[in-house]
């Protein structure tokens, strides 16, 4: 855990030397990581302001996004799947949660917990699942995406954080995979990452009903670090013929090159 030099009550959680989460205890609405702000936009668009929602987080880390939801949408019901129970205990001890938040952290594998989630109950399912610095294969398949679709309300949305670089083969496969399970899919990332010039985070969002593309585009464009969104024909071009990935052929996301996430 590394303290923020500019804010006395803010911390960055490092796992295997890679920044995993950032938490500002004085301001839980502050999302420092670019991909977490993309998630924050989806939380903001999930319902009218301050209206509570039901969220299933797959991967918890320091519970940054769960804190954001609790702060911006009081009375929201949230469940977090985090396999590293020692990490959860450390986070609870060093970065305590508000006792009034309806937030439950369950220790266990993300896919196993997703498979047991109630059907059609979540407004938002967020997948930020990493083993070390890589998304595990069993959380990157059509079968996994199908479980997420099952857990969502008809108007609910699924958001996924992936990392990739170079030819972006992994994320192209993930685009195809989500398109096999959802009617609508969009991809959000820094333009430099989308062009394969830098290894980084990309956020996929999927739903069975039309996505709020206009509002989302506006939020992304005015972000501290503006991004680009691909959807429709542009996303088809980006997919470049990649096919959905089933469990039998799934692999983990690529390992980041040395120094990819250090400033």
C-alpha positions as a printed Julia matrix, in Angstrom:
263×3 Matrix{Float64}:
   0.0     0.0     0.0
   1.54    3.3    -1.11
   0.35    6.67    0.26
  -0.64    9.45   -2.12
   1.89   12.27   -1.91
  -0.76   14.94   -2.56
  -3.62   13.64   -0.4
  -2.97   12.52    3.18
  -5.82    9.99    3.28
  -5.44    8.43   -0.18
  -3.66    5.2    -1.02
  -2.65    3.06   -3.99
  -2.79   -0.72   -3.63
   0.01   -2.55   -5.44
  -0.15   -6.26   -6.28
   3.03   -7.82   -7.64
   4.3    -4.29   -8.23
   1.31   -3.35  -10.42
  -1.09   -0.56   -9.3
  -4.36   -2.39   -8.64
  -6.61    0.11   -6.86
  -6.62    3.69   -5.64
  -8.77    4.8    -2.71
  -9.32    8.29   -1.29
 -10.97    7.81    2.09
 -11.89   11.5     2.24
 -13.55   11.4    -1.18
 -14.79    7.98   -2.35
 -16.13    9.58   -5.53
 -12.57   10.28   -6.7
 -11.62    7.7    -9.32
  -7.96    8.12  -10.23
  -7.47    5.24  -12.65
  -8.67    5.86  -16.19
 -10.57    2.57  -16.55
 -12.29    3.06  -13.19
 -13.61    6.41  -14.39
 -15.09    4.59  -17.39
 -16.81    2.29  -14.89
 -17.91    5.35  -12.94
 -19.6     6.76  -16.04
 -21.56    3.53  -16.39
 -22.62    3.76  -12.76
 -23.75    7.35  -13.36
 -25.83    6.27  -16.36
 -27.33    3.18  -14.73
 -30.32    5.06  -13.27
 -31.44    8.61  -12.39
 -29.03   10.41   -9.99
 -28.97    9.13   -6.39
 -31.32    6.25   -7.2
 -30.04    3.01   -5.61
 -29.01    0.14   -7.88
 -27.99   -3.48   -7.47
 -24.39   -4.23   -8.47
 -22.35   -7.43   -8.65
 -18.6    -6.78   -8.67
 -16.4    -9.62   -9.91
 -13.0    -8.79   -8.44
 -12.82   -6.42   -5.52
  -9.3    -5.15   -4.88
  -9.56   -2.18   -2.54
 -13.3    -1.85   -3.37
 -12.82    1.46   -5.17
 -15.86    1.2    -7.44
 -18.04   -0.23   -4.7
 -17.19    2.81   -2.57
 -18.09    5.07   -5.5
 -21.48    3.4    -5.93
 -22.22    3.62   -2.2
 -21.29    7.32   -2.11
 -23.15    8.38   -5.23
 -26.16    6.06   -4.92
 -27.0     5.57   -1.23
 -28.92    2.41   -0.3
 -27.53    0.53   -3.29
 -27.19   -3.21   -2.77
 -23.76   -4.51   -3.7
 -22.03   -7.86   -3.67
 -18.32   -8.28   -4.33
 -16.58  -11.51   -5.32
 -12.92  -11.48   -4.28
 -10.91  -14.68   -4.2
  -8.08  -13.2    -2.1
  -9.61  -13.23    1.37
  -6.36  -12.06    2.97
  -6.47   -8.99    0.72
 -10.08   -8.3     1.71
  -9.18   -8.48    5.4
  -6.21   -6.15    4.83
  -8.38   -3.65    2.93
 -11.09   -3.7     5.58
  -8.48   -3.09    8.26
  -6.48   -0.34    6.55
  -9.16    1.28    4.39
 -12.32    0.84    6.48
 -15.77    0.85    4.92
 -18.77    2.86    6.08
 -20.86    0.55    8.24
 -24.04    1.94    6.71
 -23.22    0.73    3.21
 -25.12   -2.34    1.97
 -21.93   -3.98    0.72
 -21.13   -7.65    1.09
 -17.77   -9.15    0.14
 -17.75  -12.88   -0.55
 -14.52  -14.83   -0.69
 -14.35  -17.13   -3.68
 -13.78  -17.55   -7.4
 -15.57  -14.92   -9.49
 -17.06  -17.43  -11.9
 -18.37  -19.68   -9.16
 -20.03  -16.76   -7.4
 -21.43  -15.43  -10.7
 -22.91  -18.86  -11.46
 -24.77  -18.75   -8.12
 -26.02  -15.16   -8.55
 -29.81  -14.73   -8.65
 -31.23  -14.56  -12.15
 -32.22  -11.15  -13.57
 -31.51   -9.18  -10.38
 -28.46   -6.98  -11.11
 -28.56   -3.56  -12.72
 -24.83   -3.73  -13.32
 -22.28   -6.54  -13.36
 -18.67   -5.35  -13.35
 -15.84   -7.77  -14.17
 -12.39   -6.63  -13.07
 -10.91  -10.08  -12.55
  -7.15  -10.58  -12.56
  -4.81  -13.3   -11.44
  -1.64  -11.33  -10.98
  -1.68   -8.98  -13.95
  -3.72  -11.23  -16.28
  -7.4   -12.02  -16.72
  -7.78  -15.77  -16.12
  -9.01  -17.89  -19.03
 -12.15  -19.17  -17.29
 -13.37  -15.57  -16.91
 -12.91  -14.71  -20.58
 -15.24  -17.09  -22.41
 -18.71  -17.13  -23.97
 -19.89  -19.3   -21.11
 -18.72  -16.7   -18.58
 -20.41  -13.9   -20.55
 -23.59  -15.97  -20.61
 -23.56  -16.21  -16.83
 -23.24  -12.42  -16.62
 -26.16  -11.98  -19.05
 -28.25  -14.32  -16.91
 -27.57  -12.3   -13.74
 -28.68   -8.99  -15.27
 -32.11   -7.45  -15.39
 -33.44   -7.05  -18.95
 -32.22   -3.43  -18.98
 -29.01   -4.17  -17.06
 -25.44   -3.7   -18.31
 -22.22   -5.67  -18.14
 -18.84   -3.91  -17.94
 -15.44   -5.58  -18.28
 -11.9    -4.32  -17.75
  -9.28   -6.05  -19.9
  -5.65   -5.26  -20.68
  -3.95   -5.77  -24.0
  -1.45   -4.26  -26.41
   0.21   -4.69  -29.79
  -2.19   -6.37  -32.23
  -4.9    -6.45  -29.52
  -5.77  -10.05  -30.34
  -7.11  -10.75  -26.86
  -9.54   -7.84  -26.76
 -10.68   -8.52  -30.33
 -11.61  -12.01  -29.19
 -13.42  -10.55  -26.2
 -15.45   -8.27  -28.47
 -16.56  -11.32  -30.46
 -17.25  -13.21  -27.24
 -19.52  -10.54  -25.78
 -21.31  -10.12  -29.09
 -22.22  -13.79  -28.9
 -23.98  -13.23  -25.56
 -25.34   -9.68  -25.82
 -27.27   -7.67  -28.4
 -25.26   -4.48  -27.86
 -21.51   -4.11  -27.27
 -19.18   -1.09  -27.16
 -15.47   -0.7   -26.51
 -13.87    2.26  -24.71
 -10.14    3.03  -24.47
  -7.42    5.57  -24.89
  -6.9     6.09  -28.66
  -3.21    5.23  -28.28
  -4.14    1.86  -26.76
  -6.76    1.25  -29.45
  -4.1     1.76  -32.11
  -1.9    -0.83  -30.4
   0.86    1.64  -29.62
   0.71    1.17  -25.86
  -0.27   -1.68  -23.55
  -3.18   -0.6   -21.37
  -6.73   -0.98  -20.13
  -9.77   -1.27  -22.36
 -13.36   -1.32  -21.1
 -16.07   -3.35  -22.79
 -19.73   -2.64  -22.06
 -22.57   -4.91  -23.14
 -26.35   -5.07  -22.81
 -29.43   -6.65  -24.35
 -31.04   -3.25  -24.87
 -29.6    -0.15  -26.59
 -26.68    1.46  -24.75
 -26.72    5.18  -23.84
 -24.17    5.91  -26.54
 -24.68    9.66  -26.8
 -24.33   10.29  -23.07
 -21.45    7.86  -22.75
 -19.6     9.43  -25.67
 -19.96   12.86  -24.09
 -18.67   11.68  -20.71
 -15.7     9.91  -22.3
 -14.82   12.92  -24.46
 -14.82   15.32  -21.5
 -12.92   13.02  -19.15
  -9.61   14.07  -17.61
  -8.04   11.55  -20.0
 -10.39   11.51  -23.02
 -11.08    8.17  -24.63
 -12.63    6.83  -27.8
 -15.59    4.51  -28.16
 -16.13    1.94  -30.89
 -19.63    0.62  -31.58
 -21.59   -0.82  -34.47
 -19.74   -0.94  -37.82
 -16.62    0.59  -36.26
 -16.51   -2.18  -33.69
 -17.01   -4.77  -36.41
 -13.99   -3.35  -38.22
 -12.01   -3.43  -34.98
 -13.03   -7.05  -34.36
 -11.28   -7.88  -37.64
 -12.79  -11.34  -38.01
 -12.07  -12.54  -34.47
 -14.46  -15.28  -33.31
 -16.08  -15.95  -29.93
 -13.92  -17.75  -27.38
 -15.41  -20.82  -25.7
 -14.15  -22.41  -22.49
 -12.34  -25.12  -24.43
 -10.18  -22.62  -26.31
  -9.93  -19.77  -23.82
  -6.61  -18.39  -22.64
  -5.56  -15.67  -20.19
  -4.96  -12.1   -21.25
  -1.37  -11.29  -22.23
   1.13  -10.4   -19.55
   1.97   -6.7   -19.51
   5.48   -5.75  -20.6
   7.83   -4.5   -17.86
   6.93   -0.99  -16.74
   3.57   -0.94  -18.55
   1.7     0.46  -15.53
   4.42    2.49  -13.83
   4.72    6.23  -14.28
